[in-house]
Amino acid sequence: MTVKPLGERVLIEVKTSEEKTSGGIVIPQAAQEKTQEGKVIAIGSSDTIKVKIGDKVIYDKYAGTQIKIGDRDHLLIKFEEILAVID
């Protein structure tokens, strides 16, 4: 399945959180905090979008709509909800 964002929307592959702490304690899925980092997979057709495919970004904690493509979690968000690009 291919998803192409429209307008000023961006498709982000959500970075999975660690399932173990550095001390080896396993954290259950329900107790894991929602991550705010991801990788840009696709961008909409607007000229105002300032990120490109492949950029690692930090986005607003409660931003967008979660979707599942294959077995990976993705987030479809407005460009304005991206807070920073990680180098």
VMD Tcl script that builds the backbone (N, CA, C; Angstrom):
set m [mol new atoms 261]
animate dup $m
set s [atomselect $m all]
$s set {name element resname resid chain x y z} {
  {N N MET 1 A 0.843 -1.177 0.000}
  {CA C MET 1 A 0.000 0.000 0.000}
  {C C MET 1 A 0.888 1.241 0.000}
  {N N THR 2 A 0.549 2.206 -0.851}
  {CA C THR 2 A 1.285 3.461 -0.932}
  {C C THR 2 A 0.388 4.597 -0.459}
  {N N VAL 3 A 0.932 5.453 0.403}
  {CA C VAL 3 A 0.189 6.594 0.916}
  {C C VAL 3 A 0.890 7.861 0.444}
  {N N LYS 4 A 0.159 8.745 -0.241}
  {CA C LYS 4 A 0.698 10.018 -0.719}
  {C C LYS 4 A -0.043 11.141 -0.001}
  {N N PRO 5 A 0.641 11.892 0.881}
  {CA C PRO 5 A -0.007 12.995 1.587}
  {C C PRO 5 A -0.456 14.088 0.613}
  {N N LEU 6 A -1.509 14.793 0.975}
  {CA C LEU 6 A -2.027 15.885 0.162}
  {C C LEU 6 A -1.733 17.226 0.841}
  {N N GLY 7 A -1.582 18.278 0.041}
  {CA C GLY 7 A -1.401 19.632 0.565}
  {C C GLY 7 A -0.163 19.776 1.419}
  {N N GLU 8 A -0.342 20.296 2.635}
  {CA C GLU 8 A 0.767 20.550 3.555}
  {C C GLU 8 A 0.951 19.423 4.562}
  {N N ARG 9 A 0.617 18.226 4.207}
  {CA C ARG 9 A 0.749 17.084 5.117}
  {C C ARG 9 A 2.040 16.316 4.838}
  {N N VAL 10 A 2.532 15.648 5.882}
  {CA C VAL 10 A 3.775 14.885 5.807}
  {C C VAL 10 A 3.527 13.509 6.420}
  {N N LEU 11 A 4.038 12.455 5.781}
  {CA C LEU 11 A 3.947 11.099 6.313}
  {C C LEU 11 A 5.260 10.772 7.000}
  {N N ILE 12 A 5.179 10.402 8.285}
  {CA C ILE 12 A 6.357 10.121 9.096}
  {C C ILE 12 A 6.296 8.695 9.602}
  {N N GLU 13 A 7.423 7.976 9.482}
  {CA C GLU 13 A 7.546 6.658 10.098}
  {C C GLU 13 A 7.996 6.877 11.528}
  {N N VAL 14 A 7.190 6.440 12.478}
  {CA C VAL 14 A 7.437 6.673 13.894}
  {C C VAL 14 A 8.591 5.801 14.372}
  {N N LYS 15 A 9.518 6.428 15.101}
  {CA C LYS 15 A 10.639 5.692 15.691}
  {C C LYS 15 A 10.097 4.858 16.849}
  {N N THR 16 A 10.448 3.588 16.865}
  {CA C THR 16 A 9.976 2.719 17.939}
  {C C THR 16 A 10.764 2.998 19.206}
  {N N SER 17 A 10.079 2.945 20.329}
  {CA C SER 17 A 10.746 3.194 21.609}
  {C C SER 17 A 11.447 1.929 22.089}
  {N N GLU 18 A 12.405 2.128 22.954}
  {CA C GLU 18 A 13.166 1.009 23.505}
  {C C GLU 18 A 12.277 0.146 24.384}
  {N N GLU 19 A 12.431 -1.163 24.260}
  {CA C GLU 19 A 11.634 -2.075 25.069}
  {C C GLU 19 A 12.350 -2.486 26.347}
  {N N LYS 20 A 13.655 -2.177 26.436}
  {CA C LYS 20 A 14.433 -2.475 27.632}
  {C C LYS 20 A 15.170 -1.225 28.081}
  {N N THR 21 A 15.345 -1.090 29.378}
  {CA C THR 21 A 16.154 -0.006 29.900}
  {C C THR 21 A 17.622 -0.407 29.808}
  {N N SER 22 A 18.516 0.524 30.093}
  {CA C SER 22 A 19.948 0.215 30.044}
  {C C SER 22 A 20.324 -0.834 31.096}
  {N N GLY 23 A 19.522 -0.953 32.139}
  {CA C GLY 23 A 19.769 -1.952 33.173}
  {C C GLY 23 A 19.177 -3.316 32.849}
  {N N GLY 24 A 18.470 -3.436 31.717}
  {CA C GLY 24 A 17.924 -4.709 31.290}
  {C C GLY 24 A 16.482 -4.952 31.689}
  {N N ILE 25 A 15.815 -3.966 32.273}
  {CA C ILE 25 A 14.421 -4.128 32.673}
  {C C ILE 25 A 13.533 -3.991 31.437}
  {N N VAL 26 A 12.645 -4.953 31.234}
  {CA C VAL 26 A 11.735 -4.937 30.090}
  {C C VAL 26 A 10.537 -4.049 30.412}
  {N N ILE 27 A 10.233 -3.110 29.510}
  {CA C ILE 27 A 9.110 -2.197 29.692}
  {C C ILE 27 A 7.938 -2.701 28.849}
  {N N PRO 28 A 6.785 -2.972 29.456}
  {CA C PRO 28 A 5.629 -3.442 28.679}
  {C C PRO 28 A 5.143 -2.365 27.714}
  {N N GLN 29 A 4.533 -2.774 26.609}
  {CA C GLN 29 A 4.061 -1.857 25.574}
  {C C GLN 29 A 3.123 -0.796 26.136}
  {N N ALA 30 A 2.248 -1.179 27.066}
  {CA C ALA 30 A 1.275 -0.242 27.619}
  {C C ALA 30 A 1.930 0.856 28.449}
  {N N ALA 31 A 3.107 0.596 29.000}
  {CA C ALA 31 A 3.778 1.571 29.856}
  {C C ALA 31 A 4.779 2.440 29.102}
  {N N GLN 32 A 5.024 2.132 27.836}
  {CA C GLN 32 A 6.000 2.903 27.072}
  {C C GLN 32 A 5.434 4.265 26.700}
  {N N GLU 33 A 6.283 5.272 26.798}
  {CA C GLU 33 A 5.874 6.620 26.433}
  {C C GLU 33 A 5.877 6.775 24.917}
  {N N LYS 34 A 4.929 7.527 24.403}
  {CA C LYS 34 A 4.836 7.770 22.972}
  {C C LYS 34 A 6.048 8.576 22.519}
  {N N THR 35 A 6.729 8.109 21.463}
  {CA C THR 35 A 7.895 8.830 20.967}
  {C C THR 35 A 7.470 10.052 20.172}
  {N N GLN 36 A 8.385 10.987 20.004}
  {CA C GLN 36 A 8.115 12.196 19.249}
  {C C GLN 36 A 9.126 12.349 18.122}
  {N N GLU 37 A 9.772 11.263 17.741}
  {CA C GLU 37 A 10.763 11.298 16.677}
  {C C GLU 37 A 10.342 10.364 15.560}
  {N N GLY 38 A 10.760 10.707 14.351}
  {CA C GLY 38 A 10.456 9.856 13.219}
  {C C GLY 38 A 11.224 10.280 11.988}
  {N N LYS 39 A 10.992 9.539 10.904}
  {CA C LYS 39 A 11.664 9.777 9.637}
  {C C LYS 39 A 10.610 10.117 8.582}
  {N N VAL 40 A 10.860 11.179 7.808}
  {CA C VAL 40 A 9.928 11.607 6.773}
  {C C VAL 40 A 9.948 10.586 5.640}
  {N N ILE 41 A 8.782 10.031 5.314}
  {CA C ILE 41 A 8.643 9.020 4.265}
  {C C ILE 41 A 8.085 9.632 2.982}
  {N N ALA 42 A 7.137 10.560 3.110}
  {CA C ALA 42 A 6.526 11.200 1.945}
  {C C ALA 42 A 6.042 12.588 2.342}
  {N N ILE 43 A 5.999 13.503 1.361}
  {CA C ILE 43 A 5.524 14.859 1.614}
  {C C ILE 43 A 4.429 15.217 0.613}
  {N N GLY 44 A 3.589 16.161 1.011}
  {CA C GLY 44 A 2.516 16.618 0.141}
  {C C GLY 44 A 3.036 17.514 -0.969}
  {N N SER 45 A 2.112 18.089 -1.718}
  {CA C SER 45 A 2.468 18.851 -2.909}
  {C C SER 45 A 2.669 20.342 -2.665}
  {N N SER 46 A 2.533 20.813 -1.446}
  {CA C SER 46 A 2.661 22.234 -1.151}
  {C C SER 46 A 4.118 22.697 -1.225}
  {N N ASP 47 A 4.328 23.924 -1.697}
  {CA C ASP 47 A 5.675 24.497 -1.772}
  {C C ASP 47 A 6.172 25.008 -0.427}
  {N N THR 48 A 5.306 25.112 0.580}
  {CA C THR 48 A 5.698 25.649 1.875}
  {C C THR 48 A 6.363 24.610 2.773}
  {N N ILE 49 A 6.369 23.352 2.391}
  {CA C ILE 49 A 6.973 22.293 3.204}
  {C C ILE 49 A 8.489 22.420 3.136}
  {N N LYS 50 A 9.134 22.518 4.300}
  {CA C LYS 50 A 10.578 22.764 4.377}
  {C C LYS 50 A 11.388 21.533 4.748}
  {N N VAL 51 A 10.781 20.353 4.777}
  {CA C VAL 51 A 11.518 19.113 5.034}
  {C C VAL 51 A 11.537 18.289 3.763}
  {N N LYS 52 A 12.451 17.327 3.715}
  {CA C LYS 52 A 12.524 16.462 2.543}
  {C C LYS 52 A 12.479 15.005 2.988}
  {N N ILE 53 A 12.230 14.136 2.056}
  {CA C ILE 53 A 12.155 12.708 2.345}
  {C C ILE 53 A 13.494 12.240 2.896}
  {N N GLY 54 A 13.451 11.498 3.990}
  {CA C GLY 54 A 14.658 10.983 4.634}
  {C C GLY 54 A 15.078 11.775 5.856}
  {N N ASP 55 A 14.552 12.998 6.049}
  {CA C ASP 55 A 14.890 13.805 7.221}
  {C C ASP 55 A 14.368 13.150 8.494}
  {N N LYS 56 A 15.165 13.223 9.560}
  {CA C LYS 56 A 14.711 12.793 10.878}
  {C C LYS 56 A 14.168 14.027 11.575}
  {N N VAL 57 A 12.962 13.913 12.133}
  {CA C VAL 57 A 12.279 15.078 12.698}
  {C C VAL 57 A 11.732 14.794 14.096}
  {N N ILE 58 A 11.490 15.889 14.810}
  {CA C ILE 58 A 10.779 15.854 16.087}
  {C C ILE 58 A 9.452 16.562 15.844}
  {N N TYR 59 A 8.354 15.961 16.289}
  {CA C TYR 59 A 7.032 16.531 16.051}
  {C C TYR 59 A 6.282 16.684 17.363}
  {N N ASP 60 A 5.211 17.438 17.319}
  {CA C ASP 60 A 4.372 17.698 18.479}
  {C C ASP 60 A 3.831 16.381 19.037}
  {N N LYS 61 A 3.771 16.262 20.347}
  {CA C LYS 61 A 3.415 14.998 21.003}
  {C C LYS 61 A 2.042 14.455 20.605}
  {N N TYR 62 A 1.065 15.306 20.440}
  {CA C TYR 62 A -0.294 14.850 20.139}
  {C C TYR 62 A -0.694 15.172 18.700}
  {N N ALA 63 A 0.278 15.219 17.811}
  {CA C ALA 63 A 0.039 15.623 16.428}
  {C C ALA 63 A -0.472 14.476 15.573}
  {N N GLY 64 A -1.253 14.835 14.571}
  {CA C GLY 64 A -1.574 13.946 13.465}
  {C C GLY 64 A -2.484 12.768 13.729}
  {N N THR 65 A -2.530 11.926 12.705}
  {CA C THR 65 A -3.350 10.726 12.698}
  {C C THR 65 A -2.454 9.510 12.543}
  {N N GLN 66 A -2.582 8.557 13.458}
  {CA C GLN 66 A -1.765 7.348 13.383}
  {C C GLN 66 A -2.360 6.390 12.362}
  {N N ILE 67 A -1.480 5.820 11.519}
  {CA C ILE 67 A -1.898 4.779 10.584}
  {C C ILE 67 A -0.846 3.683 10.601}
  {N N LYS 68 A -1.249 2.493 10.211}
  {CA C LYS 68 A -0.331 1.361 10.168}
  {C C LYS 68 A -0.185 0.950 8.703}
  {N N ILE 69 A 1.054 0.930 8.222}
  {CA C ILE 69 A 1.348 0.499 6.857}
  {C C ILE 69 A 2.239 -0.727 6.991}
  {N N GLY 70 A 1.720 -1.867 6.560}
  {CA C GLY 70 A 2.439 -3.120 6.797}
  {C C GLY 70 A 2.446 -3.397 8.289}
  {N N ASP 71 A 3.631 -3.584 8.847}
  {CA C ASP 71 A 3.734 -3.820 10.289}
  {C C ASP 71 A 4.352 -2.634 11.012}
  {N N ARG 72 A 4.496 -1.492 10.334}
  {CA C ARG 72 A 5.139 -0.301 10.895}
  {C C ARG 72 A 4.102 0.781 11.197}
  {N N ASP 73 A 4.322 1.530 12.298}
  {CA C ASP 73 A 3.458 2.648 12.658}
  {C C ASP 73 A 3.913 3.912 11.934}
  {N N HIS 74 A 2.953 4.654 11.402}
  {CA C HIS 74 A 3.226 5.907 10.712}
  {C C HIS 74 A 2.307 6.982 11.261}
  {N N LEU 75 A 2.658 8.216 10.979}
  {CA C LEU 75 A 1.880 9.354 11.436}
  {C C LEU 75 A 1.696 10.307 10.269}
  {N N LEU 76 A 0.479 10.711 10.013}
  {CA C LEU 76 A 0.166 11.671 8.962}
  {C C LEU 76 A -0.140 12.997 9.649}
  {N N ILE 77 A 0.762 13.987 9.480}
  {CA C ILE 77 A 0.638 15.249 10.217}
  {C C ILE 77 A 0.712 16.447 9.282}
  {N N LYS 78 A 0.269 17.590 9.790}
  {CA C LYS 78 A 0.434 18.849 9.077}
  {C C LYS 78 A 1.888 19.285 9.246}
  {N N PHE 79 A 2.430 19.953 8.230}
  {CA C PHE 79 A 3.815 20.409 8.273}
  {C C PHE 79 A 4.080 21.295 9.496}
  {N N GLU 80 A 3.116 22.116 9.888}
  {CA C GLU 80 A 3.297 23.040 11.014}
  {C C GLU 80 A 3.544 22.319 12.340}
  {N N GLU 81 A 3.189 21.038 12.436}
  {CA C GLU 81 A 3.352 20.282 13.676}
  {C C GLU 81 A 4.754 19.699 13.831}
  {N N ILE 82 A 5.601 19.876 12.811}
  {CA C ILE 82 A 6.995 19.442 12.914}
  {C C ILE 82 A 7.760 20.542 13.634}
  {N N LEU 83 A 8.449 20.180 14.731}
  {CA C LEU 83 A 9.124 21.161 15.561}
  {C C LEU 83 A 10.578 21.377 15.170}
  {N N ALA 84 A 11.265 20.318 14.716}
  {CA C ALA 84 A 12.697 20.433 14.410}
  {C C ALA 84 A 13.146 19.295 13.509}
  {N N VAL 85 A 14.267 19.524 12.829}
  {CA C VAL 85 A 14.929 18.495 12.028}
  {C C VAL 85 A 16.187 18.085 12.782}
  {N N ILE 86 A 16.418 16.785 12.911}
  {CA C ILE 86 A 17.587 16.257 13.624}
  {C C ILE 86 A 18.691 15.978 12.615}
  {N N ASP 87 A 19.899 16.498 12.879}
  {CA C ASP 87 A 21.056 16.216 12.011}
  {C C ASP 87 A 21.792 14.989 12.461}
}
mol reanalyze $m
mol bondsrecalc $m
mol representation Tube
mol addrep $m
